[in-house]
């Protein structure tokens, strides 16, 4: 079976000089990763964030073939026409190398509010945006009258020659329905392998009902992982500290879904998701020393490939 692996942007990447960045991205590609992924936030918690499109565009120019993925892009914060233009531009800058991961956020409602978006409307905005964007990237002239967006005779040229796959994230039933309607895959986070199995089945069933039963699905899982070559306690502490610093929520909220340990131990904790239908793993690696993130992540995916047979 073919598995795809993504690595979260190394925490020290943008502090390196130009040559150092190119060397780091080459190391990621040479270590067996298919793509690099990054989150997208406008003003998260204390104002932190990264613009997903700026970062994927930058990363794509540091290596000739490495894939890039926004995971997850907060689509409700934007108007669909500029997003469609950004996607079409990425199709020219890095043809066939972008995966567009879409979600609605919600961990920080204030982030929505400061962008002028009602947090309760984010699902509707995402659905309408995806319908508009899919039509535009198919080369259609789009006229749409919805609850959140109205466009008339909208066109985006040039149309991507290689289609850009859409992966929908989210843990709710509404997210699964969104994936069934608009995507080529669903990506889970903080869920059990059992829940993953149920989600994959739900997407397949609802897609069949929508006439999308022939999709070549690529479902994914995106965990934070703590890795240390020989000290499981240090691996646990590293990922605990990293997640609490980023989310500003006690680690106990995530702990049961956050693998940690040696590379072999982490792979064993992730292997059940393969049987559940996962074909893409996005790994946010936390290591005691940031310069070890790539090598330790590579050891995890080597073990996962071995376990997958």
C-alpha positions as CSV (number, residue, x, y, z in Angstrom):
1,X,0.0,0.0,0.0
2,X,1.2,3.5,-0.7
3,X,1.5,5.8,2.2
4,X,2.3,9.5,2.0
5,X,4.2,11.4,4.7
6,X,4.3,15.1,5.5
7,X,6.6,16.8,8.0
8,X,5.5,20.0,9.9
9,X,7.8,22.9,9.0
10,X,10.8,22.5,11.3
11,X,10.7,25.0,14.1
12,X,14.1,26.5,13.3
13,X,13.7,26.6,9.5
14,X,13.0,30.3,9.0
15,X,15.8,31.3,11.4
16,X,18.3,29.8,9.0
17,X,20.0,31.7,6.2
18,X,19.1,31.0,2.6
19,X,21.6,28.2,2.0
20,X,20.7,26.7,5.4
21,X,17.0,26.7,4.4
22,X,17.7,25.0,1.1
23,X,19.8,22.4,2.8
24,X,17.1,21.7,5.4
25,X,14.4,21.2,2.8
26,X,16.6,19.0,0.8
27,X,17.2,16.9,3.9
28,X,13.5,16.5,4.4
29,X,13.0,15.4,0.8
30,X,15.9,13.0,1.0
31,X,14.6,11.6,4.3
32,X,11.5,10.1,2.6
33,X,8.9,12.8,3.2
34,X,6.6,13.5,0.4
35,X,5.7,17.0,1.5
36,X,6.1,19.7,4.1
37,X,2.9,21.1,5.8
38,X,2.2,24.1,7.9
39,X,-0.7,25.5,9.8
40,X,-2.5,28.7,9.0
41,X,-3.5,31.3,11.6
42,X,-4.2,35.0,11.3
43,X,-4.1,36.0,15.0
44,X,-4.1,32.9,17.2
45,X,-4.3,33.2,21.0
46,X,-1.7,35.8,21.7
47,X,-1.6,37.1,18.1
48,X,0.6,34.3,16.7
49,X,0.2,32.9,13.2
50,X,1.5,32.0,9.8
51,X,0.0,32.8,6.5
52,X,-0.4,29.4,4.8
53,X,-0.1,30.5,1.2
54,X,3.0,32.7,1.8
55,X,4.7,29.8,3.5
56,X,3.9,27.1,0.9
57,X,5.0,29.4,-1.9
58,X,8.3,30.1,-0.1
59,X,8.9,26.4,0.7
60,X,8.1,25.3,-2.9
61,X,11.0,27.4,-4.2
62,X,13.5,25.9,-1.8
63,X,13.4,22.5,-3.6
64,X,12.5,21.5,-7.1
65,X,10.1,18.6,-6.3
66,X,9.0,18.5,-2.6
67,X,5.3,18.8,-2.1
68,X,3.7,21.4,0.1
69,X,0.4,21.4,2.0
70,X,-1.5,23.9,4.0
71,X,-3.0,22.0,6.9
72,X,-5.3,23.4,7.8
73,X,-6.2,26.7,6.0
74,X,-8.9,28.7,7.8
75,X,-11.1,29.2,4.8
76,X,-13.9,31.0,6.6
77,X,-11.6,34.0,7.3
78,X,-11.3,34.7,3.6
79,X,-13.3,35.6,0.5
80,X,-13.3,32.7,-1.9
81,X,-12.2,34.7,-5.0
82,X,-8.8,35.7,-3.7
83,X,-8.3,32.2,-2.4
84,X,-9.1,30.8,-5.8
85,X,-6.5,33.2,-7.3
86,X,-3.9,32.1,-4.8
87,X,-4.5,28.4,-5.7
88,X,-4.3,29.2,-9.4
89,X,-1.0,31.0,-8.8
90,X,0.4,28.1,-6.8
91,X,-0.5,25.8,-9.7
92,X,1.8,27.9,-11.9
93,X,4.6,28.4,-9.3
94,X,4.7,24.7,-8.2
95,X,2.5,22.6,-10.5
96,X,1.2,19.4,-9.1
97,X,2.9,19.9,-5.7
98,X,0.2,21.6,-3.6
99,X,-2.4,19.9,-1.3
100,X,-5.0,22.3,-0.1
101,X,-6.1,21.4,3.4
102,X,-9.3,23.2,4.5
103,X,-10.8,23.6,7.9
104,X,-13.0,26.0,9.9
105,X,-11.0,26.5,13.0
106,X,-12.8,27.3,16.2
107,X,-10.2,26.7,18.9
108,X,-9.9,30.5,19.3
109,X,-13.2,32.3,18.5
110,X,-11.6,35.6,19.0
111,X,-9.4,35.0,15.9
112,X,-12.7,34.8,13.9
113,X,-14.1,37.9,15.6
114,X,-11.1,40.1,14.9
115,X,-11.4,39.1,11.2
116,X,-15.0,40.2,11.2
117,X,-16.4,36.7,11.0
118,X,-19.2,35.4,13.2
119,X,-17.8,32.1,14.6
120,X,-21.2,30.5,14.3
121,X,-21.2,31.2,10.5
122,X,-17.8,29.6,9.8
123,X,-19.2,26.2,8.5
124,X,-21.6,27.9,6.1
125,X,-18.8,30.2,4.9
126,X,-16.5,27.2,4.3
127,X,-19.2,25.3,2.3
128,X,-20.1,28.2,0.1
129,X,-16.4,29.1,-0.5
130,X,-15.6,25.5,-1.5
131,X,-18.5,25.4,-3.9
132,X,-17.3,28.6,-5.5
133,X,-13.6,27.7,-5.6
134,X,-14.2,24.3,-7.1
135,X,-16.2,25.8,-9.9
136,X,-13.6,28.5,-10.6
137,X,-10.7,26.0,-10.6
138,X,-12.7,23.9,-13.1
139,X,-12.6,26.8,-15.5
140,X,-16.2,27.7,-15.1
141,X,-17.8,31.2,-15.0
142,X,-19.4,31.1,-11.5
143,X,-22.5,32.9,-10.4
144,X,-23.5,32.1,-6.9
145,X,-26.0,33.6,-4.4
146,X,-25.6,32.2,-0.9
147,X,-26.1,33.1,2.7
148,X,-22.6,34.5,3.0
149,X,-21.2,35.1,-0.5
150,X,-22.7,36.5,-3.7
151,X,-20.6,36.5,-6.9
152,X,-21.7,37.1,-10.5
153,X,-19.8,35.9,-13.6
154,X,-16.6,35.2,-11.7
155,X,-13.7,33.8,-13.6
156,X,-10.2,32.8,-12.6
157,X,-7.6,32.2,-15.3
158,X,-5.4,30.3,-16.0
159,X,-7.1,27.1,-14.8
160,X,-4.7,24.8,-13.1
161,X,-3.4,22.2,-15.6
162,X,-3.0,19.7,-12.8
163,X,-5.9,19.6,-10.3
164,X,-5.2,20.6,-6.8
165,X,-6.5,18.0,-4.3
166,X,-8.6,19.3,-1.4
167,X,-8.4,17.7,2.0
168,X,-11.0,18.7,4.6
169,X,-10.1,18.7,8.3
170,X,-12.4,18.7,11.3
171,X,-13.7,16.3,13.9
172,X,-17.5,17.1,13.6
173,X,-20.1,15.3,11.6
174,X,-20.4,18.5,9.6
175,X,-16.8,18.3,8.6
176,X,-17.3,14.7,7.4
177,X,-20.2,15.9,5.2
178,X,-18.0,18.7,3.9
179,X,-15.3,16.2,3.0
180,X,-17.8,14.0,1.2
181,X,-19.2,16.9,-0.8
182,X,-16.0,18.8,-1.8
183,X,-12.8,16.8,-1.1
184,X,-10.5,14.1,-2.1
185,X,-9.9,13.2,1.5
186,X,-10.6,13.9,5.1
187,X,-7.8,14.5,7.6
188,X,-8.3,13.8,11.3
189,X,-6.7,15.1,14.4
190,X,-7.0,14.1,18.1
191,X,-9.1,11.0,17.4
192,X,-8.9,7.3,18.1
193,X,-8.3,4.8,15.4
194,X,-11.8,3.6,16.0
195,X,-13.2,7.0,15.4
196,X,-11.0,7.3,12.3
197,X,-12.6,4.1,10.9
198,X,-16.1,5.4,11.5
199,X,-15.2,8.7,9.9
200,X,-13.8,7.1,6.7
201,X,-17.0,5.0,6.4
202,X,-19.2,8.0,6.9
203,X,-17.4,10.0,4.2
204,X,-17.7,7.0,1.8
205,X,-21.4,6.6,2.4
206,X,-22.3,10.2,2.1
207,X,-20.1,10.7,-1.0
208,X,-21.9,7.7,-2.6
209,X,-25.2,9.4,-1.9
210,X,-23.9,12.6,-3.6
211,X,-22.8,10.7,-6.7
212,X,-19.1,10.9,-5.7
213,X,-18.5,7.2,-5.1
214,X,-15.6,7.0,-7.6
215,X,-13.2,9.4,-5.7
216,X,-9.7,8.0,-5.1
217,X,-9.7,8.9,-1.5
218,X,-6.6,9.9,0.4
219,X,-7.6,10.2,4.1
220,X,-5.0,11.5,6.6
221,X,-4.1,11.9,10.2
222,X,-2.2,14.8,11.7
223,X,-0.7,14.2,15.1
224,X,1.8,16.0,17.2
225,X,4.5,13.5,18.2
226,X,7.2,13.6,20.8
227,X,10.3,11.6,19.8
228,X,13.6,10.7,21.5
229,X,15.9,8.0,20.4
230,X,16.2,6.3,23.8
231,X,14.3,8.2,26.4
232,X,10.5,8.0,26.3
233,X,10.1,10.3,29.3
234,X,12.0,13.1,27.5
235,X,9.9,12.5,24.4
236,X,6.7,12.9,26.4
237,X,7.9,16.1,28.1
238,X,9.0,17.7,24.8
239,X,5.6,17.2,23.1
240,X,3.8,18.3,26.3
241,X,5.7,21.5,26.5
242,X,5.4,22.2,22.8
243,X,1.6,21.7,22.6
244,X,0.9,23.7,25.8
245,X,3.0,26.6,24.5
246,X,1.1,26.6,21.2
247,X,-2.5,25.9,22.2
248,X,-2.3,27.4,25.7
249,X,-4.5,24.4,26.9
250,X,-3.5,21.7,29.4
251,X,-1.8,18.8,27.8
252,X,-4.3,16.4,29.4
253,X,-6.8,17.5,26.8
254,X,-4.6,16.0,24.1
255,X,-2.5,13.4,25.8
256,X,-4.5,10.2,24.9
257,X,-4.2,11.1,21.2
258,X,-0.5,12.2,21.2
259,X,2.1,9.5,20.6
260,X,5.5,9.8,22.2
261,X,8.5,7.7,22.8
262,X,11.2,6.2,20.6
263,X,10.7,6.2,16.9
264,X,9.6,2.5,17.1
265,X,7.2,3.2,19.9
266,X,5.6,6.2,18.1
267,X,5.2,4.1,14.9
268,X,3.5,1.4,16.9
269,X,1.0,3.9,18.3
270,X,0.2,5.2,14.9
271,X,0.0,1.9,13.0
272,X,-3.6,1.2,13.9
273,X,-4.7,4.2,11.8
274,X,-3.3,2.5,8.7
275,X,-5.8,-0.4,9.2
276,X,-8.5,2.3,9.7
277,X,-7.9,3.7,6.2
278,X,-5.2,6.4,6.8
279,X,-3.0,6.9,3.7
280,X,-1.4,10.2,4.6
281,X,0.4,11.1,7.9
282,X,1.3,14.6,8.7
283,X,3.7,14.6,11.6
284,X,4.4,17.6,13.8
285,X,7.6,16.4,15.4
286,X,8.7,17.7,18.8
287,X,12.3,16.8,19.7
288,X,14.6,17.8,22.6
289,X,16.9,19.5,20.0
290,X,15.1,21.2,17.0
291,X,17.9,20.2,14.6
292,X,16.9,16.5,15.2
293,X,13.3,16.9,14.1
294,X,13.9,15.8,10.6
295,X,16.0,12.7,11.4
296,X,13.7,11.5,14.1
297,X,10.7,12.0,12.0
298,X,12.4,10.0,9.2
299,X,13.0,7.1,11.6
300,X,9.3,7.2,12.6
301,X,8.1,6.9,8.9
302,X,10.7,4.2,8.2
303,X,9.1,2.2,11.0
304,X,5.6,2.9,9.8
305,X,6.4,1.8,6.3
306,X,7.9,-1.4,7.8
307,X,4.8,-2.1,9.9
308,X,2.6,-1.4,6.9
309,X,4.4,-4.1,5.0
